[in-house]
Amino acid sequence: FFSPRTSPLRPDSHRTRTHTMDGQDWKPVVLTKKRPTGGMNGVPKTAEAARRLGMQVDTVKKQGAGYDAGKMGKLDNETEELSHVKVNTEVKKAILQGRLAKKMTQAQLAQQINEKPQIVQEYESGKAIPNQAILGKLERILGVKLRGLK
């Protein structure tokens, strides 16, 4: 049993300390940003700033800045249609027929090949860009030849 004087929960009342903060610096510290100055010698940096100050501003349009006529002409004359190769009709028909023969839904087929159902849907609609790994999985599960069809 503890006496109030020796209780571990109460500080020793017979030892008192005086806490003073004499060594503390309580002066506030103020941090400020350096304000941006105008241009050099009071000249505004932009034409708009000069206009606001009522100064006369002359603007000159640069000819051909960043423009290479040779390259632009080549781009303008380009007639080739650039697009990704999509799954052809024979492949998408083979996937659809193979899936229906196995009586699977698109979601079930996607689960079998560890892909999202959206991937199977894109292959069957002909919108997918052919991936040899996915085509290989589809061949294995459906038992149909997909790679090499034209």
Secondary structure, DSSP 8 states (H G I E B T S, - for coil): ---TTT-TTS--TTS------TT---------------SGGG--SSHHHHHHTT--------SSTT--HHHHHHHHH-----------HHHHHHHHHHHHHTT--HHHHHHHTTS-HHHHHHHHHT-S---HHHHHHHHHHH----TT--
